[in-house]
């Protein structure tokens, strides 16, 4: 459900949200989200502008948790400056009662570099073909294991070497935590200062 909230919750008037419920509204109205502009969203995620960084609020903890873990391993994920982790509500039955919040570096979409975006798309397509998996959303455990094994076997551009290592890690996390892998180029972004490709939103289903 998309909810439009105004200044009553301290967010820019006219923004359109994907998360709802009293606990969500309370979270938006307090530090650090109060007064911050919603600039993007996904199916379970809202992104708020914080100048040189962004705040990521999510109702699904998979990508949040796995990206934080990957960062501690030095893998290809955005830098995290503040991690509030899981925010627990008090039993809001009408909306989301558990949220995840963190502050990350601000990235740009791969589309700013069509050549890089094409390279990433081709690599993902090759990995999924080698794993004999039809779609980018990998739910079946058998298929997830095949993707994990296919990544190091697939020819990988030098620029994506660390991304490949990161995606193996994400497969392992999904298998460990019974989450689903979302192996789609829209879940990778670019660090504008270096041109590095980073994994931003690789998984679903960890609550």
C-alpha positions in Angstrom: 0.0 0.0 0.0 1.4 3.5 -0.9 0.6 6.1 1.7 1.0 9.9 1.2 1.9 11.7 4.4 2.5 15.3 5.0 4.3 17.6 7.5 2.4 15.9 10.4 5.1 13.2 10.4 8.0 15.6 9.6 8.6 14.5 6.0 8.4 16.6 2.9 4.9 17.2 1.7 3.8 15.2 -1.4 6.2 12.2 -0.9 4.8 8.8 -1.6 5.7 6.0 0.7 5.6 2.2 0.4 5.6 1.4 4.2 2.6 2.1 6.4 1.4 1.9 10.0 1.7 3.9 13.2 5.2 2.6 14.0 6.4 3.6 10.5 4.9 7.1 10.9 6.5 7.4 14.4 9.9 6.4 12.9 9.6 8.9 10.1 8.8 11.7 12.6 11.9 11.2 14.8 15.6 11.4 14.4 17.2 10.8 12.0 14.4 10.8 9.5 12.5 13.8 10.7 12.5 16.5 7.9 14.3 14.3 5.4 13.1 14.0 1.8 12.0 10.7 0.4 14.0 10.3 -2.9 13.5 6.7 -3.9 11.7 3.5 -2.9 11.6 -0.2 -3.6 9.0 -2.8 -2.8 10.0 -2.9 0.9 12.4 0.0 1.2 12.3 3.8 1.4 15.4 6.0 0.7 15.8 9.4 2.3 18.2 12.2 1.3 20.8 13.1 3.9 23.1 15.3 1.7 26.2 13.2 1.0 24.6 10.1 2.4 21.2 8.4 2.4 19.0 6.8 5.1 17.6 3.4 4.2 14.4 2.3 5.9 13.1 -1.2 5.2 10.5 -3.6 6.4 12.6 -6.6 5.2 16.0 -7.1 7.0 17.7 -9.3 4.4 19.6 -6.7 2.3 20.2 -4.5 5.4 21.7 -7.4 7.4 23.7 -9.0 4.6 25.1 -5.7 3.3 26.3 -4.8 6.8 27.9 -8.2 7.2 29.5 -8.0 3.8 30.9 -4.6 4.7 32.8 -6.1 7.7 34.4 -8.5 5.2 35.6 -5.8 2.9 33.3 -6.8 0.1 31.7 -4.6 -2.7 28.9 -2.9 -0.7 28.2 0.7 0.2 29.9 2.2 3.2 27.7 2.2 6.3 28.1 5.2 8.6 25.4 4.5 11.1 23.5 1.2 11.7 20.4 1.4 13.9 19.7 -2.2 13.1 16.2 -3.6 13.8 13.7 -1.2 15.2 11.0 -3.0 17.1 7.5 -1.6 17.5 5.0 -2.4 20.2 2.6 -4.6 18.4 1.2 -2.4 15.6 -1.1 -4.9 14.0 -2.2 -2.4 11.3 1.2 -1.9 9.8 4.9 -2.8 10.0 6.1 -3.6 13.5 9.7 -4.3 12.7 11.9 -2.0 10.6 15.6 -1.7 9.7 17.4 1.6 9.5 20.9 2.6 8.4 22.9 5.4 6.9 24.9 4.6 3.8 27.0 6.5 1.3 25.1 8.0 -1.6 25.5 6.0 -4.9 24.3 6.5 -8.5 22.4 4.0 -10.7 24.4 2.0 -13.3 22.4 3.7 -16.0 24.7 6.8 -15.7 27.2 4.5 -17.5 25.4 2.6 -20.2 28.6 0.6 -21.1 29.0 -0.5 -17.5 25.3 -1.3 -17.1 25.5 -3.5 -20.2 28.5 -5.3 -18.9 26.8 -6.0 -15.6 23.6 -7.2 -17.3 25.6 -9.6 -19.6 27.5 -11.0 -16.6 24.4 -11.6 -14.6 22.7 -13.3 -17.6 25.7 -15.5 -18.1 25.8 -16.6 -14.4 22.1 -17.4 -14.4 22.4 -19.3 -17.7 25.3 -21.4 -16.3 23.3 -22.1 -13.2 20.3 -23.1 -15.4 18.1 -20.6 -13.5 15.3 -18.8 -15.4 14.8 -15.7 -13.3 16.7 -13.1 -11.3 14.7 -13.8 -8.1 16.0 -17.1 -6.9 13.8 -18.7 -4.3 14.4 -22.5 -4.7 17.2 -23.6 -2.5 18.6 -25.9 -5.2 18.8 -23.1 -7.7 20.4 -20.8 -5.1 23.1 -23.3 -4.6 23.6 -23.6 -8.3 24.0 -19.8 -8.6 26.6 -19.9 -5.8 28.6 -22.5 -7.6 28.2 -20.9 -11.0 29.5 -17.4 -10.1 33.2 -18.4 -9.7 33.0 -20.6 -12.8 31.6 -17.8 -15.0 33.9 -15.5 -16.9 33.9 -12.3 -15.0 35.1 -8.8 -16.1 38.0 -7.5 -14.0 35.8 -4.6 -12.9 33.3 -7.0 -11.4 35.7 -9.4 -9.6 34.9 -8.2 -6.1 31.2 -8.0 -7.0 31.3 -11.7 -8.0 32.9 -12.5 -4.6 30.2 -10.4 -2.9 27.4 -12.2 -4.7 28.9 -15.6 -3.6 28.7 -14.3 0.0 25.1 -13.1 -0.6 24.2 -16.6 -1.8 25.7 -18.1 1.3 23.8 -15.7 3.5 20.6 -16.5 1.8 21.2 -20.2 2.2 22.1 -19.7 5.9 19.1 -17.4 6.7 16.5 -19.0 4.4 16.2 -15.7 2.4 15.8 -15.3 -1.3 18.4 -13.9 -3.7 17.5 -11.0 -6.0 20.2 -11.1 -8.7 19.2 -8.1 -10.8 21.3 -5.3 -12.1 18.9 -2.8 -10.5 20.2 -4.0 -7.2 23.7 -2.9 -8.0 24.8 0.7 -8.1 28.0 2.7 -8.8 30.2 4.7 -6.5 30.5 8.0 -8.4 34.0 8.9 -7.2 35.6 5.7 -8.4 33.2 4.0 -10.8 33.1 0.9 -8.6 30.1 -1.3 -8.8 28.5 -2.1 -5.4 25.8 -4.6 -4.3 23.0 -2.7 -2.6 19.8 -4.7 -2.3 20.5 -8.4 -3.0 18.0 -10.3 -0.9 14.5 -10.6 0.5 12.8 -12.6 3.2 14.7 -12.1 6.4 12.5 -10.8 9.2 
